Amino acid sequence: MNLLQISTDASHVSTVLYFGTLGMLVLAIGLVIFIVFHQRRVIRYQMQLQHMEEEQQKILLNASIRWQEEERQRIAADLHDDAGPLLATARLYLNENLVNQDLSTQLQSIYNAKQIIDDTIQLIRNISHSLMPPTLKNFGLESAVNDLFQKISGSGSINASSRFHDYRHRLRPEQELLVFRVIQELVNNILKHSSASFIHVTQNYSEDKFFIRLHHDGRGITQQDYDRLNKSTLGLGLKNIQSRVKVLHGKIGFEKDLSQTYYKVTLEVPVEQLEVVS
């Protein structure tokens, strides 16, 4: 091998090494650029998700505040429109001129005032029961749901039934109330909008989850419909449901059965979030 060939081979190797190194450098730079842009896209996507979650939180918070305000306004209206006039009337019977009346008139006025006060007490009791149904308070979620469904079936317009498979211990009262209000709101929507002929609710535990499942054969919504309505200014009832589910740290799902004959709603609450009472 002569010197010229050795020089040529060395030059060729140098060229290969140069372009190889240059190629590796370009590849490394390209990889760095790709990683940087990918990270930026991931960060931008995460920021968008965070923004969407914040907006959803605002919607749920506003729905919860609106629901509480509507409850307060309803109670205030009931007290003002119903209890107020009753107490004012009772006061008329017990005015300062009563002592100047004959005994018969006094006794009749006192009796009338007592009747009005009894009616007022019953009215206030009814308002209180609307906040915490007595069956729920005294006997628990299963009895309250059974009582609700018996009343619905008693109307004769729809067949409503419920079955609790494994509810040996009661939840804390505020948790039972939240679950009961979710069921009430779901049932109310079905009665108003679905034209269903039956509603059936079941309860059970599965591993570390507490489930309430509601089935009906009327018009219903899917999870996609639920998510869309929750992001809009419509569907206040659904937003109230979601705000209560969030307090329970739970999930709620809407789906149409594969047989296309009924809709199903599933409320799922982690067992560790539930506290049972004896």
C-alpha positions as CSV (number, residue, x, y, z in Angstrom):
1,M,0.0,0.0,0.0
2,N,1.5,3.2,-1.1
3,L,1.4,6.5,0.7
4,L,-1.1,8.0,-1.6
5,Q,-3.6,5.3,-0.9
6,I,-3.1,5.5,2.8
7,S,-3.6,9.3,2.6
8,T,-6.8,8.7,0.6
9,D,-8.1,6.2,3.0
10,A,-7.4,8.4,6.0
11,S,-9.1,11.3,4.3
12,H,-12.2,9.1,3.6
13,V,-12.3,8.0,7.2
14,S,-12.0,11.6,8.4
15,T,-14.9,12.5,6.1
16,V,-17.0,9.7,7.3
17,L,-16.3,10.6,10.9
18,Y,-17.0,14.2,10.2
19,F,-20.3,13.6,8.6
20,G,-21.2,10.9,11.1
21,T,-20.4,13.3,14.0
22,L,-22.4,16.1,12.2
23,G,-25.3,13.7,11.7
24,M,-25.3,12.6,15.4
25,L,-25.1,16.3,16.4
26,V,-28.1,17.2,14.2
27,L,-30.0,14.2,15.5
28,A,-29.2,15.2,19.1
29,I,-30.3,18.8,18.4
30,G,-33.5,17.5,16.7
31,L,-34.2,15.2,19.6
32,V,-33.7,18.1,22.1
33,I,-36.0,20.4,20.0
34,F,-38.6,17.6,19.9
35,I,-38.4,17.1,23.6
36,V,-38.7,20.8,24.3
37,F,-41.7,21.2,22.0
38,H,-43.3,18.1,23.4
39,Q,-42.9,19.3,26.9
40,R,-44.3,22.6,26.0
41,R,-47.3,20.9,24.4
42,V,-47.7,18.7,27.5
43,I,-47.5,21.8,29.8
44,R,-50.0,23.7,27.6
45,Y,-52.3,20.7,27.6
46,Q,-52.0,20.4,31.4
47,M,-52.8,24.1,31.7
48,Q,-55.8,23.7,29.6
49,L,-57.0,20.8,31.7
50,Q,-56.4,22.8,34.9
51,H,-58.4,25.7,33.4
52,M,-61.2,23.4,32.4
53,E,-61.2,21.9,35.9
54,E,-61.3,25.3,37.5
55,E,-64.2,26.3,35.3
56,Q,-66.0,23.1,36.2
57,Q,-65.3,23.9,39.9
58,K,-66.8,27.3,39.4
59,I,-69.9,25.9,37.7
60,L,-70.4,23.4,40.5
61,L,-69.8,26.0,43.2
62,N,-72.3,28.4,41.6
63,A,-74.8,25.6,41.3
64,S,-74.4,24.7,44.9
65,I,-74.7,28.3,46.0
66,R,-77.7,28.8,43.8
67,W,-79.3,25.6,45.2
68,Q,-78.7,26.8,48.8
69,E,-80.1,30.2,48.0
70,E,-83.2,28.7,46.4
71,E,-83.7,26.6,49.5
72,R,-83.4,29.6,51.7
73,Q,-85.8,31.6,49.6
74,R,-88.3,28.8,49.6
75,I,-88.1,28.5,53.4
76,A,-88.3,32.3,53.8
77,A,-91.3,32.4,51.4
78,D,-93.1,29.6,53.3
79,L,-92.5,31.3,56.6
80,H,-93.5,34.7,55.3
81,D,-96.6,33.6,53.3
82,D,-97.9,30.9,55.6
83,A,-96.5,31.1,59.1
84,G,-96.6,34.9,59.2
85,P,-100.4,35.3,58.6
86,L,-101.2,32.5,61.0
87,L,-99.2,34.0,63.8
88,A,-100.7,37.5,63.1
89,T,-104.2,36.0,63.2
90,A,-103.4,34.3,66.5
91,R,-102.2,37.6,67.9
92,L,-105.5,39.2,67.0
93,Y,-107.4,36.6,69.1
94,L,-105.0,37.3,72.0
95,N,-105.1,41.1,71.9
96,E,-105.1,43.4,74.9
97,N,-108.9,43.8,74.8
98,L,-109.4,40.2,75.5
99,V,-109.4,40.8,79.3
100,N,-112.4,43.1,78.8
101,Q,-114.5,40.4,77.1
102,D,-116.9,38.0,78.8
103,L,-115.7,34.5,79.8
104,S,-117.3,32.7,76.9
105,T,-115.7,35.1,74.3
106,Q,-112.3,34.8,76.1
107,L,-112.4,31.0,76.0
108,Q,-113.4,30.9,72.4
109,S,-110.6,33.3,71.4
110,I,-108.1,31.3,73.4
111,Y,-109.3,28.1,71.7
112,N,-109.1,29.7,68.2
113,A,-105.6,31.0,68.9
114,K,-104.5,27.6,70.1
115,Q,-105.8,26.0,66.9
116,I,-103.9,28.5,64.8
117,I,-100.7,28.0,66.8
118,D,-101.1,24.2,66.3
119,D,-101.4,24.8,62.6
120,T,-98.3,27.0,62.6
121,I,-96.4,24.3,64.5
122,Q,-97.4,21.7,61.9
123,L,-96.4,24.0,59.1
124,I,-93.0,24.6,60.6
125,R,-92.7,20.8,61.2
126,N,-93.5,20.2,57.5
127,I,-90.8,22.7,56.5
128,S,-88.3,21.0,58.8
129,H,-89.2,17.6,57.3
130,S,-88.5,18.9,53.8
131,L,-85.0,19.6,55.0
132,M,-84.5,16.3,56.7
133,P,-87.3,13.7,56.0
134,P,-88.3,12.1,59.3
135,T,-88.1,8.5,57.8
136,L,-84.5,9.2,56.8
137,K,-83.7,10.7,60.1
138,N,-85.2,8.0,62.2
139,F,-84.8,4.8,60.1
140,G,-82.1,5.5,57.6
141,L,-81.6,5.6,53.8
142,E,-83.1,2.3,52.9
143,S,-86.4,3.1,54.7
144,A,-86.5,6.6,53.2
145,V,-86.0,5.3,49.7
146,N,-88.6,2.6,50.2
147,D,-91.1,5.1,51.5
148,L,-90.4,7.5,48.6
149,F,-90.9,4.7,46.0
150,Q,-94.1,3.4,47.7
151,K,-95.6,6.8,47.4
152,I,-94.6,7.1,43.8
153,S,-96.1,3.6,43.0
154,G,-99.2,4.6,45.0
155,S,-100.0,7.2,42.3
156,G,-100.7,4.3,39.9
157,S,-98.9,6.1,37.0
158,I,-95.5,4.4,37.3
159,N,-94.1,1.3,38.9
160,A,-91.3,2.2,41.4
161,S,-89.4,-0.3,43.4
162,S,-86.1,-0.4,45.4
163,R,-83.9,-3.1,46.8
164,F,-81.0,-2.7,49.2
165,H,-78.8,-5.8,49.1
166,D,-76.2,-5.0,51.8
167,Y,-77.1,-2.0,54.0
168,R,-76.5,-3.4,57.5
169,H,-75.0,-0.2,58.9
170,R,-76.3,3.3,58.5
171,L,-74.1,6.1,57.1
172,R,-73.6,9.4,58.9
173,P,-76.8,11.5,58.7
174,E,-75.3,14.1,56.4
175,Q,-74.0,11.4,54.0
176,E,-77.4,9.6,53.9
177,L,-79.1,13.0,53.2
178,L,-76.7,13.7,50.3
179,V,-77.3,10.2,48.8
180,F,-81.0,10.6,49.3
181,R,-81.1,14.0,47.7
182,V,-79.2,12.6,44.6
183,I,-81.8,9.8,44.3
184,Q,-84.7,12.3,44.7
185,E,-83.3,14.6,42.0
186,L,-82.8,11.7,39.6
187,V,-86.3,10.4,40.3
188,N,-87.7,13.9,39.9
189,N,-86.1,14.3,36.5
190,I,-87.3,10.9,35.4
191,L,-90.9,11.7,36.5
192,K,-90.8,15.1,34.7
193,H,-89.0,14.3,31.5
194,S,-88.7,10.5,30.7
195,S,-92.3,9.1,30.4
196,A,-91.0,6.0,32.0
197,S,-93.3,3.1,33.1
198,F,-90.9,1.8,35.8
199,I,-88.0,3.0,38.0
200,H,-85.9,0.6,40.0
201,V,-83.2,1.4,42.5
202,T,-80.7,-1.1,43.9
203,Q,-77.9,-0.7,46.5
204,N,-74.8,-2.9,47.1
205,Y,-71.2,-2.9,48.1
206,S,-68.4,-4.1,45.8
207,E,-64.9,-4.3,47.2
208,D,-64.2,-0.8,48.4
209,K,-67.1,0.9,46.7
210,F,-70.7,1.8,47.7
211,F,-73.1,1.7,44.8
212,I,-76.6,3.1,44.1
213,R,-77.9,2.0,40.7
214,L,-81.1,3.4,39.2
215,H,-82.8,1.9,36.1
216,H,-85.8,3.2,34.1
217,D,-87.3,2.5,30.7
218,G,-88.1,6.1,29.6
219,R,-86.1,8.8,27.8
220,G,-82.8,9.3,29.4
221,I,-79.3,10.8,28.9
222,T,-75.9,9.3,28.4
223,Q,-72.6,10.4,30.0
224,Q,-71.8,12.6,27.0
225,D,-75.2,14.4,27.4
226,Y,-74.5,14.8,31.2
227,D,-71.1,16.2,30.7
228,R,-72.4,18.6,28.0
229,L,-75.2,19.8,30.2
230,N,-72.9,20.3,33.2
231,K,-70.7,22.6,31.2
232,S,-73.6,24.7,30.0
233,T,-75.8,27.2,31.8
234,L,-78.7,24.7,31.6
235,G,-79.4,21.6,33.8
236,L,-79.4,23.1,37.2
237,G,-80.8,19.9,38.7
238,L,-77.8,17.9,37.2
239,K,-75.4,20.5,38.6
240,N,-77.0,20.1,42.0
241,I,-76.5,16.3,41.7
242,Q,-72.8,16.8,40.7
243,S,-72.1,19.2,43.6
244,R,-73.5,16.6,46.1
245,V,-71.6,13.8,44.5
246,K,-68.4,15.8,44.8
247,V,-69.0,16.3,48.5
248,L,-69.2,12.5,48.8
249,H,-65.9,12.2,46.8
250,G,-67.9,10.0,44.5
251,K,-68.7,9.5,40.8
252,I,-71.9,9.3,38.8
253,G,-72.4,7.7,35.4
254,F,-75.2,7.8,32.9
255,E,-75.5,5.1,30.2
256,K,-78.0,3.4,27.9
257,D,-78.3,-0.4,28.3
258,L,-76.8,-2.5,25.5
259,S,-80.3,-4.0,24.9
260,Q,-81.5,-0.4,24.2
261,T,-84.5,-1.0,26.5
262,Y,-83.6,1.2,29.5
263,Y,-81.2,3.7,30.9
264,K,-79.0,3.3,33.9
265,V,-77.5,5.8,36.4
266,T,-74.8,4.6,38.8
267,L,-73.7,6.5,41.9
268,E,-70.3,5.3,43.2
269,V,-68.8,6.4,46.5
270,P,-65.5,5.1,48.0
271,V,-66.2,3.2,51.2
272,E,-63.3,5.0,53.0
273,Q,-65.2,8.2,52.5
274,L,-68.2,6.8,54.2
275,E,-68.6,6.6,58.0
276,V,-71.0,4.0,59.4
277,V,-72.9,4.4,62.6
278,S,-74.4,1.6,64.7
